[in-house]
Amino acid sequence: MSVKTESVYTGEFLVSEGNNTISCEQVPLAANLTMMPGTVVGKASADGIYSPLDPAADDGTQNAAGILYAGKVTDASGGDGVIIARLAEVVDSLLIWPAGITDEQKATAVDQLAGLDIILRTE
């Protein structure tokens, strides 16, 4: 018998968020990305464009700036997406972190998210 694995659904990682749409922000995304809901993102300092968190970077994307709400594929010109930018509780096990992230780097990113009032909860 074959086994099917479902990916994370749009917003599935959310436990709670602020009233109305205060937690969400529409943001510009970098070019040529394929991201799943729950991807932790960073914001480039120079141009304000968001991409997956990259702890090894030095352009601003090394800092956690939010969590992608819905999956997104961008083309060569980039695109827009919605992130959870503030005031939310999220399920930690449903977040998507960069491959190879260390425990120390993850703890730093969790603290950065907490600074945005995005709190990680265990299931």
N, C-alpha and C positions, 0 to 999 in steps of 0.2 A: 504494500500500500504506500502511495506517495504521500509525502508530508508537505503541506503548504504553510508558508510563513507569511503573515500579514505585516505590512509596514505600519508605521505610526500614522494615524489619521490626522487630518487637519485639526489643530487645537486639542488633540487627545491628551497632551501633556499638561493641560491646564487643570488646576484644582479650583482656583477662583481668580477673579480679576475685578478691577475697579468698576464702578457704575458706568453704564453706557459704553463708550469706547475709549475711556481715559487711559486704559492700559496699552492700547494699540497705536502704532505710528506707521504711516506709509513712508517707505524709504527707498532710495536708489540702491540697486544691487550691481555688483561688478559683472563684467562680461564673462560668458562661457562657463556658467555655473550650473550644477545640478544639485539641489539641496532638498532635503526632506524636512517635514514639519518637526520642530523641536531642535533644529540646528542652532547651536550657540554661535552668535555672530559678533564681529568686531567692526569698528568704523575707522576707515582711513582718515588720518588727521588732515592730509593735504586737500582732499576733495570731498570728504563726507560720504564716500561710497562704502556700502556695507558688503562684507564677504564673510565666509566662515572664520571663526576664531583661529588665529595662528600664533601660538605662544612664542614662536621663534622669530616673528616679524619685529620690525622697529618702526612701522609706519602708522601705528595706532590700532591695527587689527589684532595686536597682541592683547588688547584689553576687551573684556566681554562688554558688549553694548546692548544686548538684547537676545531674544530667541525668535527664530523664524516661525510664524504662525502656520503657514500653509506651504506645502512643497512648491518649489519654483525651479524652472529651467530658464536660463537667460541665454541670449544669443550674443553675437560679437559686439552688439551695441549696448549690452547690459539690459536692465529692466527695472521694474519696481516690484516691491514686495511689502508685506505687512509683517511687522515684528511686534512682539510683546516687549515694550520699552520701559514699563514701570508698573508698580502696584499690582503684583500678581503672586500667586502661589503655584508652583509647578511640581510635577512628579519627577524626581531626579533620575529615576531609571529610564525615563522616556526621552531624555535629552540626548542629543547627538553631539559628541565631543570630537575634536580632531584626533586622528589616529596617532598613537604614540605620546599623547599628553601624559605628563607625569602627575603623580599625586599632588605635588607641590604646586604645579601650574594650575591644576584643576581647583585646588583650594583657593588660589589667588583669584581665579575667574569666578568662583562661587561668592567670594567676598565682594568682587566688583558688581555682580548681579544683586547682591544684598544691598549695596549702595544705591541701587536703582529701585529698591523695594521689591525685588523679585526674589522670593524666598523658595528654596528647594525643600520639598517634603518627600519623605519615604512613603512607599505604599503600605 
